[in-house]
Amino acid sequence: MIGIAKGCMNFIADDQTKFYEETFVRQVEAAFRQQQMDEDTYRELMSETCSSSDRTAILEHYTNLFSQLIDYHTNRLLERITVGAAFIEQLDKNDPRYIPAMTKYDKLCASLMESTNRKQR
């Protein structure tokens, strides 16, 4: 681990806040390990620090970090959809790659819709 927000751990004895930090670290590390995140973004997110000792400010800090993480994943998904659409567009409907490409494209679009619906709740 590179050094995520360890500053918060020094100021807080609150289990809920520790939970947010640990959850964020797990999410970022898992995304990087599964190659769903580039190294620069991983390093940037893992280097974020929280120097506040105020519980509200700390929770706002992690809310912001989770929002950044969601936006990152959404943007990556949109990029994959765009690339997929361009690939499908250049294929003939009789091309053997067409149906698998459409299946993958449909799954990516469904994932985006699911993510959008979750975000709206």
N, C-alpha and C positions, 0 to 999 in steps of 0.2 A: 504494500500500500504506500502511496506516495506522500500522503500527509494531509488528509481531509480534515478540515474543520476541527482539529483537535483542540483549538482554543476554547470551544464551547464546553468540552469535557472538563476543563479545569474550573469552570465557573458554575457548573450545574450539578446538582445532586438529584435532579428531577428525572425519574425513570421515563416519563413520557417523552421528554426532549431527547434523552439518550436513544430512545426507540427511533425517533425521526432520523437522527444521525446515522445510526446503524443500518436502518432501512435504506437510506439514500446511498450509503457506501456499497451495500449489497447490490442495489440496482445498477449503479454505475460500473462496478467491477464485473457483474454478470454480463452486462451489455458489451463491455470491452472484451471479455474472455470469449464471448460468442461471436466476436467480430461484427457486432452491430453498432460499434462506435469506433471512430478513428482515434488514434493515439493523442492527437492535439486536444481534441475535445475531452478525452478522458483525463489528461493531465490538467486541463483548465478546471474541470469540475472537481477533481480531487484536491486541487490546491486552494479551493475556496475556504476561507476561514471566517469564523464568527467570534468576534471579540466582546460581544455583549453579555452581560450577566442578567439582563432583564428577560424574563420568560416570554413576554409578548414579542419582543424584538427577535429573539431566537427563533420562535415559531414562524415569524414573518420571513426570516432568513431562509429557513428550510422550505417554506411554501414557495418562495421565489426560486430556490434551487430545483425543486420538483417541477415547477412550471417550465424552467429552462430545459429540463430533461424531457418532459413531454413534448415541448416544441421541437427539440432536436429530433426525437423519434418520428414525430409527425412530418417534419421536413424531409427526413430520409425516406420515409414511406412515399411521400409525394414525388420525390426524385425517382424512385424505383417505378412508380406508376407511369410517370412521364417517359422514362426510358423504355418501359415495356410497350407503351402505346406506339412509340416511334418504331420499335422493332416489329410489332404486329402489322403496322401500316405498310411496311415494306415487303411483307410476306404475301404470297398468293394463297388463297383459301385452300388450295389443294396441297400446299406445302405440308409435309409431315410434322413440321414444328408449329404449325398454326394452332391446332387444338391444344397441345400442351401450353403454348404461350398464352392463349386465351384463358385457360384454366388458372394459370398462375396470376395473370392480370386480374381476373375476377376475384381471386382470393385476396390479392393486395387491396383492391377496391373495397371488398367486404371488411377487411381489417381496418381500413381508414374510416368507413362508416361506423363500425363498432366503437372505435376510439372517439370519434366525434360525438356519438350518442352518449358515451360515458362522461365525456367532458361537459356536456350540457346538463347532466343531472345534478 
